[in-house]
């Protein structure tokens, strides 16, 4: 080839896909127009504000795909390979309202389905993501990792009321909300009066199923299906929260253990040691989740990842409810909170999309323009320094 080398995303996107293909990830090309229901079901109605929606002749809501993970997963489930180990790569436009930023942008990535060797698959995702940044010419990156499965194991070991278990796990990826909940729990008091004292007393210690049945009966007697725009399920959840707070649901020692847990961080190796020490000191059974982190760390090292460059934090989350384990983001060093590559494990997603049996899944997405800009900037700065 003669002449100057091409610049911009097109200069390396094909190279990226070739590298993914050589690693065994088949090219996936899902349709741009997708059913809107899976995105709304999995991300909530708030997602509607950022979708570009239309309706077909049968009244079904459709949208321009806002990301590629769900479309690739749906195509996999509709194929003859569903349930088998299979890996896919992709590159294409996605469409999402983002304020002043362009609503159409390129996304690349990998999705791996059906692999039972979870720690090895997690490590492979991180290694391939790091290789992708190197392909773009970006060498200096921050590698941020976490694991929601560890927090879930902690909450399970603390044997909390079901309502707070659900609430804390849901809020884990939303750091500000989780911190607010912890503070709220710290000052929860049985002395606060409530106009629904009788209902709260009846719900004390109940699970969600019992609460839903009671609220359904009460609303049926009142002849109402919705109150103030809230459904029966939402009202039941709210009553459960109030009842739990009324009883001072979270013991002080449990609150302190959660705070100690969320303070753990450092390299993956250091974090394993700190977690084992916490579990032993508090006599909590966290062995399976810690062992999974330890195994993943070993596979990372075996893949050639410099563990000294990897930051692990027990409080790290990506803000998406469907993650169930390992999570990570790659950032340009010193360039704030906007990730260039991000992903993790989402073992429950395919069941939510209709898989009859659970299917392990892990993957990551790349923001092409951002990575191309950062890679170009990195090359420019190196050139000026030389």
ZALOZA-307538 format. One record per residue (C-alpha): chain; x, y negated, z negated; residue number from 1. Coordinates in Angstrom, 1 decimal, always signed. Example, Ala and Ser with C-alpha at 12.3 -4.5 7.8 and 13.67 -1.06 7.14 Angstrom:
BEGIN
ATOM   mol       px       py       pz   seq
ATOM     A    +12.3     +4.5     -7.8     1
ATOM     A    +13.7     +1.1     -7.1     2
% end
This chain:
BEGIN
ATOM   mol       px       py       pz   seq
ATOM     A     +0.0     +0.0     +0.0     1
ATOM     A     +1.3     -3.4     +0.9     2
ATOM     A     +0.4     -6.9     -0.2     3
ATOM     A     -0.5     -8.3     -3.6     4
ATOM     A     -2.2     -6.0     -6.1     5
ATOM     A     -5.9     -6.7     -6.7     6
ATOM     A     -6.9     -8.4     -9.9     7
ATOM     A    -10.0     -8.3    -12.1     8
ATOM     A    -12.2     -5.4    -13.1     9
ATOM     A    -12.0     -3.7     -9.7    10
ATOM     A     -8.2     -3.5    -10.0    11
ATOM     A     -8.4     -0.7    -12.6    12
ATOM     A    -12.0     +0.5    -12.9    13
ATOM     A    -11.4     +3.3    -10.3    14
ATOM     A     -8.2     +4.3    -12.1    15
ATOM     A    -10.1     +4.5    -15.3    16
ATOM     A    -12.7     +6.8    -13.8    17
ATOM     A    -10.0     +9.0    -12.2    18
ATOM     A     -8.4     +9.4    -15.6    19
ATOM     A    -11.7    +10.4    -17.2    20
ATOM     A    -12.3    +12.9    -14.3    21
ATOM     A     -8.9    +14.4    -14.9    22
ATOM     A     -9.8    +14.8    -18.6    23
ATOM     A    -12.8    +16.8    -17.5    24
ATOM     A    -15.6    +14.2    -17.6    25
ATOM     A    -17.9    +14.4    -14.6    26
ATOM     A    -19.2    +11.1    -13.0    27
ATOM     A    -22.8    +10.4    -14.1    28
ATOM     A    -25.0     +7.9    -12.2    29
ATOM     A    -28.4     +7.5    -13.9    30
ATOM     A    -31.1     +5.3    -12.3    31
ATOM     A    -31.1     +1.6    -13.0    32
ATOM     A    -34.8     +1.5    -13.7    33
ATOM     A    -35.6     +3.6    -16.9    34
ATOM     A    -38.6     +4.3    -19.1    35
ATOM     A    -38.6     +1.7    -21.8    36
ATOM     A    -40.1     +4.0    -24.5    37
ATOM     A    -36.8     +5.7    -25.6    38
ATOM     A    -35.0     +2.4    -26.1    39
ATOM     A    -37.9     +0.9    -28.1    40
ATOM     A    -38.4     +4.1    -30.1    41
ATOM     A    -34.7     +4.4    -31.0    42
ATOM     A    -33.8     +0.7    -31.4    43
ATOM     A    -37.1     -0.7    -32.7    44
ATOM     A    -39.4     -3.4    -31.3    45
ATOM     A    -36.7     -6.0    -31.8    46
ATOM     A    -35.0     -4.5    -28.8    47
ATOM     A    -38.0     -5.7    -26.7    48
ATOM     A    -36.7     -9.2    -26.9    49
ATOM     A    -33.5     -8.3    -25.0    50
ATOM     A    -35.1     -5.9    -22.4    51
ATOM     A    -36.1     -6.8    -18.8    52
ATOM     A    -39.5     -5.0    -18.6    53
ATOM     A    -42.0     -4.1    -15.9    54
ATOM     A    -44.9     -1.7    -15.6    55
ATOM     A    -45.5     +0.9    -12.9    56
ATOM     A    -48.8     +1.8    -11.2    57
ATOM     A    -49.7     +4.2    -14.0    58
ATOM     A    -49.2     +1.6    -16.7    59
ATOM     A    -45.9     +3.1    -18.0    60
ATOM     A    -43.4     +0.5    -19.3    61
ATOM     A    -40.1     +0.5    -17.4    62
ATOM     A    -37.0     -1.5    -18.0    63
ATOM     A    -33.6     -2.3    -16.4    64
ATOM     A    -31.2     -0.1    -18.4    65
ATOM     A    -29.8     -2.0    -21.3    66
ATOM     A    -27.0     +0.5    -21.8    67
ATOM     A    -26.0     +3.9    -20.3    68
ATOM     A    -25.8     +6.2    -23.3    69
ATOM     A    -29.6     +7.0    -23.4    70
ATOM     A    -29.9     +7.3    -19.6    71
ATOM     A    -26.9     +9.7    -19.4    72
ATOM     A    -28.3    +11.7    -22.3    73
ATOM     A    -31.8    +12.0    -20.7    74
ATOM     A    -30.3    +13.1    -17.4    75
ATOM     A    -28.3    +15.8    -19.3    76
ATOM     A    -31.4    +17.1    -21.1    77
ATOM     A    -33.2    +17.3    -17.8    78
ATOM     A    -30.4    +19.3    -16.2    79
ATOM     A    -29.6    +23.0    -16.2    80
ATOM     A    -26.7    +22.3    -18.5    81
ATOM     A    -28.8    +21.1    -21.4    82
ATOM     A    -27.6    +22.6    -24.6    83
ATOM     A    -24.2    +23.6    -23.1    84
ATOM     A    -20.9    +21.7    -23.7    85
ATOM     A    -20.7    +19.0    -21.0    86
ATOM     A    -18.9    +15.7    -20.6    87
ATOM     A    -19.8    +12.7    -18.5    88
ATOM     A    -18.2     +9.4    -17.5    89
ATOM     A    -19.9     +6.4    -16.0    90
ATOM     A    -19.4     +2.9    -14.6    91
ATOM     A    -22.2     +0.6    -13.6    92
ATOM     A    -24.3     -2.5    -14.4    93
ATOM     A    -26.5     -2.8    -17.5    94
ATOM     A    -29.0     -5.6    -18.2    95
ATOM     A    -29.7     -7.2    -21.5    96
ATOM     A    -30.6    -10.7    -22.5    97
ATOM     A    -27.6    -12.1    -24.4    98
ATOM     A    -28.4    -15.8    -24.8    99
ATOM     A    -25.9    -18.0    -22.9   100
ATOM     A    -23.9    -15.0    -21.7   101
ATOM     A    -24.7    -13.2    -18.4   102
ATOM     A    -27.6    -10.8    -18.7   103
ATOM     A    -26.0     -8.4    -16.1   104
ATOM     A    -22.6     -6.9    -17.0   105
ATOM     A    -20.6     -3.9    -16.2   106
ATOM     A    -20.3     -1.0    -18.7   107
ATOM     A    -18.1     +2.1    -18.5   108
ATOM     A    -17.7     +5.0    -20.9   109
ATOM     A    -17.9     +8.6    -21.8   110
ATOM     A    -20.5    +10.8    -23.4   111
ATOM     A    -19.7    +14.3    -24.7   112
ATOM     A    -22.5    +16.7    -25.4   113
ATOM     A    -22.7    +20.2    -27.0   114
ATOM     A    -19.1    +20.5    -28.4   115
ATOM     A    -19.1    +22.3    -31.8   116
ATOM     A    -15.5    +21.3    -32.6   117
ATOM     A    -16.6    +17.9    -33.9   118
ATOM     A    -13.3    +16.6    -35.5   119
ATOM     A    -11.4    +17.5    -32.3   120
ATOM     A    -14.1    +15.9    -30.1   121
ATOM     A    -14.1    +12.7    -32.2   122
ATOM     A    -10.3    +12.4    -32.0   123
ATOM     A    -10.4    +12.9    -28.2   124
ATOM     A    -12.9    +10.1    -27.9   125
ATOM     A    -10.7     +7.7    -29.8   126
ATOM     A     -7.6     +8.8    -27.8   127
ATOM     A     -9.4     +8.3    -24.4   128
ATOM     A    -10.7     +4.9    -25.6   129
ATOM     A     -7.2     +3.8    -26.5   130
ATOM     A     -5.9     +5.1    -23.1   131
ATOM     A     -8.6     +3.0    -21.4   132
ATOM     A     -7.3     -0.2    -23.1   133
ATOM     A     -3.8     +0.7    -22.0   134
ATOM     A     -5.0     +1.2    -18.4   135
ATOM     A     -6.3     -2.4    -18.5   136
ATOM     A     -2.9     -3.6    -19.6   137
ATOM     A     -3.8     -4.2    -23.2   138
ATOM     A     -1.3     -2.8    -25.7   139
ATOM     A     -2.0     -4.8    -28.9   140
ATOM     A     -5.3     -3.7    -30.3   141
ATOM     A     -7.0     -3.4    -33.6   142
ATOM     A     -8.4     +0.1    -34.2   143
ATOM     A    -11.3     +0.0    -36.7   144
ATOM     A    -13.0     +3.3    -37.8   145
ATOM     A    -15.5     +4.5    -40.3   146
ATOM     A    -17.8     +7.4    -41.0   147
ATOM     A    -21.5     +7.1    -41.9   148
ATOM     A    -21.6    +10.8    -42.8   149
ATOM     A    -19.4    +10.0    -45.8   150
ATOM     A    -21.9     +7.4    -47.1   151
ATOM     A    -24.8     +9.8    -46.5   152
ATOM     A    -22.9    +12.5    -48.5   153
ATOM     A    -22.4    +10.0    -51.3   154
ATOM     A    -26.0     +9.0    -51.5   155
ATOM     A    -27.1    +12.7    -51.4   156
ATOM     A    -24.7    +13.5    -54.2   157
ATOM     A    -26.1    +10.7    -56.4   158
ATOM     A    -29.6    +12.3    -56.2   159
ATOM     A    -31.4     +9.0    -55.8   160
ATOM     A    -35.2     +8.6    -55.4   161
ATOM     A    -36.1     +9.3    -51.7   162
ATOM     A    -37.1     +5.8    -51.0   163
ATOM     A    -33.7     +4.4    -51.9   164
ATOM     A    -31.9     +7.2    -50.1   165
ATOM     A    -33.7     +6.2    -46.9   166
ATOM     A    -33.3     +2.5    -47.6   167
ATOM     A    -29.5     +2.6    -48.3   168
ATOM     A    -28.7     +4.9    -45.4   169
ATOM     A    -30.7     +2.7    -43.0   170
ATOM     A    -29.0     -0.4    -44.3   171
ATOM     A    -25.5     +1.1    -44.2   172
ATOM     A    -24.8     -0.3    -40.7   173
ATOM     A    -26.1     -3.7    -41.7   174
ATOM     A    -23.6     -4.8    -44.2   175
ATOM     A    -25.4     -8.0    -45.3   176
ATOM     A    -28.6     -6.1    -45.9   177
ATOM     A    -26.8     -3.4    -47.8   178
ATOM     A    -25.1     -5.9    -50.1   179
ATOM     A    -28.4     -7.6    -50.7   180
ATOM     A    -30.0     -4.3    -51.7   181
ATOM     A    -27.2     -3.5    -54.1   182
ATOM     A    -27.6     -6.8    -55.8   183
ATOM     A    -31.4     -6.4    -55.9   184
ATOM     A    -30.9     -3.0    -57.5   185
ATOM     A    -28.5     -4.4    -60.0   186
ATOM     A    -31.2     -6.8    -61.3   187
ATOM     A    -34.3     -4.5    -60.9   188
ATOM     A    -36.5     -4.7    -63.9   189
ATOM     A    -39.6     -3.0    -65.1   190
ATOM     A    -40.7     -6.3    -66.7   191
ATOM     A    -41.8     -7.9    -63.4   192
ATOM     A    -45.5     -7.9    -63.0   193
ATOM     A    -47.2     -7.1    -59.7   194
ATOM     A    -50.8     -7.4    -58.6   195
ATOM     A    -50.8     -3.8    -57.5   196
ATOM     A    -49.7     -2.3    -60.9   197
ATOM     A    -52.1     +0.6    -60.7   198
ATOM     A    -50.9     +1.7    -57.2   199
ATOM     A    -47.3     +1.3    -58.2   200
ATOM     A    -47.9     +3.4    -61.3   201
ATOM     A    -49.6     +6.1    -59.2   202
ATOM     A    -46.6     +6.2    -56.9   203
ATOM     A    -43.9     +6.4    -59.5   204
ATOM     A    -41.5     +9.2    -58.6   205
ATOM     A    -43.4    +10.1    -55.4   206
ATOM     A    -41.9    +11.0    -52.0   207
ATOM     A    -42.9     +9.3    -48.7   208
ATOM     A    -45.4    +12.0    -47.8   209
ATOM     A    -47.3    +11.5    -51.0   210
ATOM     A    -47.2     +7.8    -50.7   211
ATOM     A    -48.5     +7.9    -47.2   212
ATOM     A    -51.4    +10.1    -48.2   213
ATOM     A    -52.4     +7.8    -51.1   214
ATOM     A    -52.2     +4.6    -49.0   215
ATOM     A    -54.1     +6.3    -46.1   216
ATOM     A    -56.9     +7.2    -48.6   217
ATOM     A    -57.0     +3.7    -50.1   218
ATOM     A    -57.1     +2.0    -46.7   219
ATOM     A    -59.8     +4.4    -45.5   220
ATOM     A    -61.9     +3.5    -48.5   221
ATOM     A    -61.4     -0.2    -47.6   222
ATOM     A    -62.2     +0.5    -44.0   223
ATOM     A    -58.9     -1.0    -42.7   224
ATOM     A    -56.1     +0.4    -40.5   225
ATOM     A    -53.8     -2.5    -40.5   226
ATOM     A    -53.2     -5.2    -43.1   227
ATOM     A    -51.4     -8.4    -42.3   228
ATOM     A    -50.0     -6.8    -39.2   229
ATOM     A    -48.5     -3.9    -41.1   230
ATOM     A    -49.3     -0.3    -40.4   231
ATOM     A    -50.2     +2.3    -43.0   232
ATOM     A    -46.7     +3.8    -42.9   233
ATOM     A    -45.1     +0.3    -43.4   234
ATOM     A    -47.4     -0.5    -46.3   235
ATOM     A    -46.6     +2.9    -47.9   236
ATOM     A    -42.9     +2.3    -47.6   237
ATOM     A    -43.3     -1.1    -49.1   238
ATOM     A    -45.2     +0.2    -52.1   239
ATOM     A    -42.6     +2.9    -52.6   240
ATOM     A    -39.9     +0.3    -52.7   241
ATOM     A    -41.8     -1.8    -55.2   242
ATOM     A    -42.6     +1.3    -57.3   243
ATOM     A    -38.9     +2.4    -57.3   244
ATOM     A    -37.8     -1.1    -58.3   245
ATOM     A    -40.4     -1.2    -61.0   246
ATOM     A    -38.9     +1.9    -62.6   247
ATOM     A    -35.3     +0.6    -62.4   248
ATOM     A    -34.5     +3.3    -59.9   249
ATOM     A    -30.8     +3.1    -59.5   250
ATOM     A    -28.7     +3.8    -62.7   251
ATOM     A    -25.8     +1.4    -63.3   252
ATOM     A    -23.2     +4.2    -63.0   253
ATOM     A    -24.6     +5.1    -59.5   254
ATOM     A    -24.5     +1.4    -58.5   255
ATOM     A    -20.9     +1.2    -59.6   256
ATOM     A    -20.0     +4.4    -57.8   257
ATOM     A    -21.4     +3.0    -54.5   258
ATOM     A    -19.4     -0.2    -54.9   259
ATOM     A    -16.2     +1.8    -55.7   260
ATOM     A    -16.9     +3.9    -52.6   261
ATOM     A    -17.4     +0.9    -50.3   262
ATOM     A    -14.1     -0.6    -51.5   263
ATOM     A    -12.0     +2.3    -50.1   264
ATOM     A    -10.0     +1.6    -47.0   265
ATOM     A     -6.6     +1.7    -45.4   266
ATOM     A     -5.1     +4.3    -43.1   267
ATOM     A     -7.1     +7.5    -42.6   268
ATOM     A     -4.6     +9.4    -44.6   269
ATOM     A     -4.7     +6.9    -47.5   270
ATOM     A     -8.5     +6.9    -47.4   271
ATOM     A     -8.7    +10.7    -47.6   272
ATOM     A     -6.6    +10.6    -50.8   273
ATOM     A     -8.7     +7.8    -52.3   274
ATOM     A    -11.9     +9.6    -51.5   275
ATOM     A    -10.7    +12.8    -53.1   276
ATOM     A     -9.7    +10.9    -56.2   277
ATOM     A    -13.1     +9.2    -56.4   278
ATOM     A    -15.0    +12.5    -55.9   279
ATOM     A    -12.9    +14.2    -58.6   280
ATOM     A    -13.3    +11.4    -61.1   281
ATOM     A    -17.0    +11.1    -60.6   282
ATOM     A    -17.5    +14.9    -60.2   283
ATOM     A    -19.3    +14.4    -56.9   284
ATOM     A    -19.5    +17.1    -54.2   285
ATOM     A    -18.2    +15.2    -51.2   286
ATOM     A    -15.8    +18.0    -50.1   287
ATOM     A    -17.4    +18.8    -46.7   288
ATOM     A    -17.5    +15.2    -45.5   289
ATOM     A    -14.0    +14.4    -46.7   290
ATOM     A    -12.6    +17.6    -45.1   291
ATOM     A    -14.2    +16.5    -41.8   292
ATOM     A    -12.4    +13.2    -42.1   293
ATOM     A     -9.1    +15.0    -43.0   294
ATOM     A     -9.5    +17.4    -40.0   295
ATOM     A    -10.2    +14.5    -37.6   296
ATOM     A     -7.1    +12.7    -38.9   297
ATOM     A     -5.0    +15.7    -38.1   298
ATOM     A     -6.5    +15.9    -34.5   299
ATOM     A     -5.8    +12.2    -34.0   300
ATOM     A     -2.1    +12.7    -34.9   301
ATOM     A     -2.0    +15.8    -32.6   302
ATOM     A     -3.4    +13.6    -29.8   303
ATOM     A     -0.5    +11.2    -30.2   304
ATOM     A     -2.4     +8.4    -32.0   305
ATOM     A     -0.3     +6.4    -34.3   306
ATOM     A     -2.2     +6.7    -37.6   307
ATOM     A     -0.4     +3.6    -38.9   308
ATOM     A     -2.3     +1.5    -36.3   309
ATOM     A     -5.7     +3.0    -37.4   310
ATOM     A     -7.8     +1.1    -40.0   311
ATOM     A    -10.4     +3.2    -41.8   312
ATOM     A    -13.0     +1.6    -44.1   313
ATOM     A    -15.9     +3.4    -45.9   314
ATOM     A    -18.1     +0.4    -45.4   315
ATOM     A    -17.5     +0.2    -41.6   316
ATOM     A    -20.7     +0.5    -39.5   317
ATOM     A    -21.7     -0.4    -36.0   318
ATOM     A    -25.3     -1.7    -36.6   319
ATOM     A    -27.1     +1.2    -34.8   320
ATOM     A    -29.3     +3.6    -36.6   321
ATOM     A    -28.6     +6.7    -34.4   322
ATOM     A    -24.9     +7.1    -35.5   323
ATOM     A    -24.5    +10.1    -37.8   324
ATOM     A    -20.7    +10.4    -38.4   325
ATOM     A    -17.5     +9.0    -36.9   326
ATOM     A    -17.7     +5.4    -35.7   327
ATOM     A    -15.0     +3.2    -34.1   328
ATOM     A    -14.3     -0.1    -32.4   329
ATOM     A    -11.3     -1.4    -30.5   330
ATOM     A    -10.6     -5.1    -30.6   331
ATOM     A     -7.9     -7.3    -29.0   332
ATOM     A     -5.6     -8.1    -31.9   333
ATOM     A     -6.5    -11.3    -33.6   334
ATOM     A     -9.5    -11.8    -31.4   335
ATOM     A    -12.5    -11.8    -33.8   336
ATOM     A    -15.4     -9.4    -34.1   337
ATOM     A    -16.4     -8.8    -30.5   338
ATOM     A    -15.4     -5.2    -29.6   339
ATOM     A    -13.9     -4.3    -26.2   340
ATOM     A    -14.6     -0.6    -26.7   341
ATOM     A    -16.9     +1.0    -29.2   342
ATOM     A    -18.5     +4.3    -30.0   343
ATOM     A    -19.0     +7.2    -32.3   344
ATOM     A    -20.9    +10.4    -33.2   345
ATOM     A    -24.7    +10.5    -32.7   346
ATOM     A    -25.8    +14.1    -33.4   347
ATOM     A    -29.4    +13.3    -33.9   348
ATOM     A    -30.1    +11.3    -30.7   349
ATOM     A    -30.7    +14.2    -28.3   350
ATOM     A    -33.3    +15.7    -30.7   351
ATOM     A    -35.0    +12.3    -30.8   352
ATOM     A    -35.0    +12.4    -27.0   353
ATOM     A    -36.7    +15.8    -26.9   354
ATOM     A    -34.1    +18.5    -27.2   355
ATOM     A    -35.6    +21.6    -28.9   356
ATOM     A    -32.5    +22.3    -30.8   357
ATOM     A    -29.9    +19.8    -32.3   358
ATOM     A    -27.0    +19.1    -29.9   359
ATOM     A    -23.7    +17.5    -31.1   360
ATOM     A    -22.9    +14.3    -29.2   361
ATOM     A    -20.1    +11.7    -29.3   362
ATOM     A    -19.0     +9.0    -26.9   363
ATOM     A    -18.0     +5.4    -26.3   364
ATOM     A    -18.7     +2.4    -24.1   365
ATOM     A    -16.3     -0.1    -22.6   366
ATOM     A    -17.2     -3.7    -21.9   367
ATOM     A    -15.4     -4.1    -18.5   368
ATOM     A    -15.2     -7.8    -18.1   369
ATOM     A    -14.1     -8.4    -21.7   370
ATOM     A    -11.4     -5.7    -21.4   371
ATOM     A    -10.2     -7.0    -18.0   372
ATOM     A     -9.9    -10.5    -19.4   373
ATOM     A     -8.1     -9.4    -22.5   374
ATOM     A     -5.8     -7.2    -20.4   375
ATOM     A     -5.0    -10.0    -18.0   376
ATOM     A     -4.4    -12.4    -20.9   377
ATOM     A     -2.0     -9.9    -22.5   378
ATOM     A     +0.0     -9.5    -19.3   379
ATOM     A     +0.1    -13.3    -19.0   380
ATOM     A     +1.4    -13.8    -22.5   381
ATOM     A     +4.1    -11.1    -22.0   382
ATOM     A     +5.1    -12.8    -18.8   383
ATOM     A     +5.5    -16.2    -20.5   384
ATOM     A     +7.5    -14.6    -23.3   385
ATOM     A    +10.0    -12.9    -21.0   386
% end
